[in-house]
Amino acid sequence: MGFASFVGRVCFASIFILSAWQMFNEFGVDGGPAGKELAPKLNLAKKHLSSQFHVNFPDIETFFLTQVRQLVLTAIAMKGLGAILFVFGHGFGAFLLIVYLLVSTPILHDFYNYGPDEPRYNILLGDFLQCVAQCGALIFFWGMKNSITKRRKKKGPKSKTA
């Protein structure tokens, strides 16, 4: 049972490990393809949040050169470290992956910015739902890990004293 659990965690974590490895290999001065994809999505999120909360956020073009690169590095670190810890059954690894998914999913998979008749809508909605399912699996793992009682050492019988 323990081996099957380990293999399941390895298969699940491989999604995050391979993604982090690919992002790391493509990372360049500008953050690579992930940075180029993230900048316009952050700009859309900024516009949406500023219209909802009536607050002006800094311009994303000046933000891009310094902060988007750091955001991509943070995503690589969270996915890589979280997945490795998750493989070995550590709850903090699951926590890192949950935080990564909760922060990145609404920004990267912005299906709400497209109409249902646009072809990009279905792709983004499918990716969004896949991330929600991954988050649910991580929450399930975390809950199961915390619900299992710790095994206690069996003590020998107490000696009777008269």
C-alpha positions as CSV (number, residue, x, y, z in Angstrom):
1,M,0.0,0.0,0.0
2,G,2.9,2.4,0.8
3,F,4.6,1.7,-2.5
4,A,1.4,2.4,-4.5
5,S,0.9,5.6,-2.6
6,F,4.5,6.6,-3.4
7,V,4.1,5.8,-7.1
8,G,0.9,7.8,-7.2
9,R,2.6,10.8,-5.6
10,V,5.5,10.5,-8.1
11,C,3.1,10.4,-11.1
12,F,1.1,13.3,-9.8
13,A,4.2,15.4,-8.9
14,S,5.8,14.7,-12.3
15,I,3.3,17.2,-13.8
16,F,4.8,20.0,-11.6
17,I,8.4,18.8,-11.7
18,L,8.5,18.6,-15.5
19,S,6.7,21.9,-15.9
20,A,9.2,23.6,-13.5
21,W,12.1,22.0,-15.3
22,Q,10.9,23.2,-18.7
23,M,10.4,26.7,-17.3
24,F,13.9,26.7,-15.8
25,N,15.5,25.6,-19.1
26,E,13.6,28.2,-21.1
27,F,14.2,31.0,-18.6
28,G,16.2,33.9,-20.1
29,V,16.8,37.5,-19.5
30,D,13.2,38.3,-19.9
31,G,11.7,35.3,-18.1
32,G,11.4,33.2,-21.2
33,P,8.0,32.2,-22.7
34,A,6.4,32.1,-19.3
35,G,7.3,35.7,-18.7
36,K,6.1,36.8,-22.1
37,E,2.8,35.0,-21.5
38,L,2.5,36.3,-17.9
39,A,2.9,40.0,-18.6
40,P,-0.3,40.6,-20.7
41,K,-2.3,38.4,-18.4
42,L,-1.1,40.4,-15.4
43,N,-2.0,43.6,-17.3
44,L,-5.6,42.2,-17.8
45,A,-5.8,41.2,-14.2
46,K,-4.6,44.7,-13.2
47,K,-7.2,46.4,-15.3
48,H,-10.0,44.1,-13.9
49,L,-8.9,44.7,-10.3
50,S,-8.5,48.5,-10.8
51,S,-12.0,48.8,-12.3
52,Q,-13.5,46.7,-9.5
53,F,-11.8,48.4,-6.6
54,H,-11.3,51.9,-8.1
55,V,-7.6,51.8,-7.4
56,N,-4.7,52.6,-9.8
57,F,-2.0,50.0,-10.0
58,P,1.5,50.6,-11.4
59,D,2.0,50.3,-15.2
60,I,2.9,46.7,-16.2
61,E,5.5,47.8,-18.7
62,T,7.8,49.2,-16.1
63,F,6.8,46.3,-13.8
64,F,7.7,43.7,-16.5
65,L,11.5,44.0,-16.6
66,T,12.0,43.5,-12.9
67,Q,9.0,41.8,-11.3
68,V,7.7,39.4,-13.9
69,R,11.1,37.7,-14.0
70,Q,11.0,37.3,-10.3
71,L,7.4,36.0,-10.4
72,V,8.5,33.3,-12.9
73,L,11.5,32.4,-10.7
74,T,9.1,32.1,-7.7
75,A,6.8,29.9,-9.7
76,I,9.7,27.7,-10.7
77,A,10.8,27.4,-7.1
78,M,7.3,26.7,-5.7
79,K,6.5,24.1,-8.2
80,G,9.9,22.4,-8.0
81,L,10.3,22.4,-4.3
82,G,6.7,21.6,-3.6
83,A,6.6,18.7,-6.0
84,I,9.8,17.2,-4.6
85,L,8.5,17.5,-1.0
86,F,5.1,16.1,-2.1
87,V,6.8,13.0,-3.6
88,F,8.2,12.2,-0.1
89,G,4.8,12.7,1.5
90,H,5.6,16.0,3.2
91,G,2.5,18.2,3.8
92,F,4.5,21.4,3.2
93,G,5.0,20.4,-0.4
94,A,1.3,20.0,-0.9
95,F,0.8,23.4,0.7
96,L,3.3,25.0,-1.7
97,L,1.6,23.5,-4.7
98,I,-1.8,24.6,-3.4
99,V,-0.6,28.1,-3.0
100,Y,0.9,28.1,-6.4
101,L,-2.3,26.8,-8.0
102,L,-4.5,29.3,-6.1
103,V,-2.4,32.3,-7.1
104,S,-1.5,31.3,-10.7
105,T,-4.7,29.6,-12.0
106,P,-7.0,32.7,-12.2
107,I,-4.3,34.7,-13.8
108,L,-2.9,32.2,-16.4
109,H,-6.2,30.6,-17.3
110,D,-8.4,33.8,-17.8
111,F,-11.3,32.2,-19.7
112,Y,-13.5,34.9,-18.1
113,N,-12.0,37.5,-20.5
114,Y,-13.3,35.7,-23.5
115,G,-16.7,35.0,-24.9
116,P,-18.0,31.4,-25.0
117,D,-18.1,31.5,-28.8
118,E,-14.3,32.3,-29.1
119,P,-12.0,29.2,-29.6
120,R,-9.6,30.4,-26.8
121,Y,-12.4,30.2,-24.2
122,N,-12.7,26.4,-24.3
123,I,-9.0,25.8,-24.1
124,L,-8.6,28.2,-21.1
125,L,-11.7,26.8,-19.4
126,G,-10.4,23.3,-19.7
127,D,-7.0,24.2,-18.3
128,F,-8.7,26.1,-15.5
129,L,-10.8,23.1,-14.6
130,Q,-7.7,20.9,-14.7
131,C,-5.9,23.2,-12.2
132,V,-9.0,23.1,-10.0
133,A,-9.0,19.3,-10.0
134,Q,-5.3,19.3,-9.1
135,C,-5.9,21.7,-6.3
136,G,-8.7,19.4,-5.1
137,A,-6.4,16.4,-5.2
138,L,-3.8,18.2,-3.2
139,I,-6.4,19.3,-0.6
140,F,-7.6,15.6,-0.4
141,F,-4.0,14.5,0.2
142,W,-3.4,17.1,2.8
143,G,-6.7,16.2,4.6
144,M,-5.9,12.5,4.5
145,K,-2.4,13.0,5.8
146,N,-3.7,15.1,8.7
147,S,-6.5,12.7,9.5
148,I,-4.3,9.6,9.9
149,T,-3.4,9.1,13.6
150,K,0.2,8.7,14.4
151,R,1.2,5.2,15.3
152,R,2.2,4.9,18.9
153,K,4.8,2.7,20.3
154,K,3.3,-0.3,22.1
155,K,4.4,-0.4,25.6
156,G,5.0,-3.6,27.4
157,P,2.8,-4.7,30.2
158,K,3.2,-2.7,33.4
159,S,4.9,-4.5,36.2
160,K,2.7,-5.1,39.2
161,T,4.1,-4.0,42.5
162,A,2.7,-5.1,45.8
